[in-house]
Each structure stands twice: as structure tokens, then as C-alpha cells.
Amino acid sequence: MTRICDILFSFFGLLVLSPLLLLLWAVAWFDIRSPLFRQQRVGRNQAPFVLVKFRTMRPDTASVATHLADASAITPFGRFLRRTKLDELPQLWNVLLGDMSLVGPRPCLFNQQELIAQRAALGVFNARPGITGLAQIQGIDMSTPELLAKTDAEMLASLGLVDYFRYIVLTVLGKGAGDRVRAGQNKE
């Protein structure tokens, strides 16, 4: 049932939000000349897929987990996109394609071995990754792999339509921060 909701919401979301998506794309184009960010991520059954988001960091930023990224790499427009979570909107395309769900564990990078091992041990990869979920609304990010994997597994074990809609509504209302760049972080 959640897959049907994913298809309907992502299709109509892309359709209704297309003017906003085009506006954000145009502003990002003038900001950094590279509005979309594409990155290979770990998907369902650990299969690779290409995640699409609005770019929030300079194009030359190292490809690392968000909590390891250099905070100075975020552009001013990127800060706005992150704060409002509008950078996530292009992932509706990933949801429509079936690579992701609206609700599920956030997809990690292939170099996040500790998180991958923790999630594999708990069966988290049996589900599609999501745009939001329990960890995101609780502010748990990928800097705590064991806690994140445990929270993802707990969410998946009890995920029904009520929680599916609750996580979406709480995300839209701005609950939680999810993955974030740490202030003063200077790792490359």
C-alpha cells in the first residue's frame, strides 16, 4: 500500500510542484551553475542507485557523508534549501522510479562501511530507502551509525500507513534536522 502512495504522491508532487522546482533550479543555476546534485547511494538490497537533489554545496566539494563535509562549502542559497528541506524535492523522481520511498531509512554512501554493516545486520536494506523517516524527525544523523541503524530497524518493524503519513507531515512541518553539516567542520 505504501508503494501505491509513493507513486501517487511523487507523481502529483512533481506535477504540482513543477513551477517551484523550475524556479529553484533557475536560482541555483545562477548561484553555482550546477543546480542538480547526483550521487550513487546504497539502495534496497544494497543495490546502487543515483540519488538526485538540489545542490547545496560548491561543485568541487569532496564526496563524503554530510556530517563530515566542510560547512564553508555550503552556498548561501544552499543554506536556504537545507533549512527548508527544499533540496530534497528532486528525490520525488527517485520515488517515482522505485529507487526510494517517501518514508524509509535515508540512503547512505557506499564508503559508510560501519553504517552499512549495522543496517545489513538488522535487515534495514530489505526496504527501499526514503526521503524521511523516524531518524530524521528525531534529529538522528549518519554520524551515529549504530543508533541510526537501530532506529531505522525499529521504524521498519512497525511502519504502517498511519506512521507513513505522520513522518511525512512532521517532516513538512520542520520536525528534526536529519543529516546536517556540523558548524566549524573542516574535514575534506
N, C-alpha and C positions, 0 to 999 in steps of 0.2 A: 504493500500500500504506500509506503514512503517513496518508492521509486516513481509511482504514478504522480504523487505530489511534487516530487523533484522535477519531473518532466513538465508538468503544467506550470508550476511556479517559475521555473527557469525560462520556459518559452515566453510566457506572458510578461515576465520580468524584463527580459531582453527587448521585447516588443514595446512595452510601455516606457521603459527607461532609456530607449534608444536616443532620444534627444539629449538627455543628461549625459549618456555615455559619449556621444559625439562632442558635446561641449567640454567635458573633462579631457577627452582625447586632444581636442584643439588647444586647450590651455596647456596641457602637458607638452604638446608639440612645441609651443613657443617657449616653454620653460627649459626643456632639456633636449628637444629634437628627437626623442626616443620614448614615446608615451607608453608603450606596452613592454612589460617585462615577462619573459618566458623562461621557465626553468624546469629541468627534469626533476620530478619528485617520485617518491615511493607511493604506489597506489595499492589497490586491492590485490591481495595475494602477492604483495611485493613486486608487482609489475610496474615498470616505469610508465609515466605519462608526463606530458608537458603542461604545467600549470601556467595560466595566463592571468596577470594582474596589471593594474596601472603601476608604472614605475614611480617609486618614491625616492630612490637614491640615484646619485650620479651613475651613468652607464659604466664607468670604469671601476665601480665598487667590487671588491672581492666577493665571490660566491660562497658565503658562509651562512650558518644559521643566524637568524635575525639578532638573537641576543649576543652574538659575537661581532656584529657589524659595527663599524665606526659611526657614531652618532653624527659626526660632522658631514657624513656622506648624504644625509637626508636633505633634499631641497626644500625651500620654503613651501612650495606647493605640495610637495610630498608630505610635509608635516600635517597640512590640512587634510590631505587624502587619508592619512593614517588615523588622525584624530576622529574623523567622521566615518571611517571604515569604508569610504567610497572606493579605495584602491582595490577592494575585493570584488567589486561588481563584475568585472570581466570573467570571473570564475563561474558565473552563471552559464557561460558557454561550456566549461568543463562539466558542469552538472548536466546540461542538456545532452552532451555526448556520452554520458555514463561513466566518465572518469572519476567523478566526485558525486557527493550528495550535498544537499544543503546542510544537513546535520551529520556529523561524524568526527573522527579524530583528524586534526589538522595534518596534512601530508608533510612528511619530513624529507630531508635531503638524503641521498644515498651515503654521504660521508658521516651521518649521525649514527654511527655503529652502536653506541650504547642504547640509544632510544629504539633502534630497530630490533636489537636483541630483546629488550624488555617487552616491546609490543608483540614480537613473534611468540615469546613465551606465554603471553596472556591471550593470544588469539585475536588481537586487535586487527591484524591485516585481513581477517575474514570479511571485513566490512569495507565499503567504499570510504575513502577519506572525505572530510566535509569542510565546508566554509566556516561553520561554527559548531560548538558543542559545549558540553559541561565544563571542560577545562578552560575554554575561552571565557565563558561567563563568570568563572571563578578566578580569573586572572592567572591561571597556571600556564606557564610557557615552556618552551623546549629546553630551558636551562636546568630544569629538574626532571631528567628523563624517567626516573623510577616513579615519581609521583604522577607525572603526565600519563605514562602508560597505564598505571593503576586506575587513574581517573577515567581514561578512555575506556578501559575494560568494564568498569562499573557502569558507565553510561550505556555502553552497547548491550550489557546484560539486561537492562531494564528499559531500553528505548522503545517507546510506543508512540502513537500519534500525538498524545497529549504532551509528552516531553518534546517531541519533534517541534511542535508549534511553540511551546514555551521557550525553547532555546532560541528559536528564530526571533520571537517577539522581544526577548530580553536582549539579544544582540542588537536589534534595530533601535531599542531604547537606550543603547550605550552601556549596558552592563558588562563589566570585565574589560580587560585590556588584551588578553591573549599574548601572542608573540610581540615583543617590543624591543626596541633598541635601548640599551641602558645608557643613561646620561653619562657622558665622560668616557664612554667606551672607545678605545683606540686600537683595537686588535684588527689585523688585516687577514 
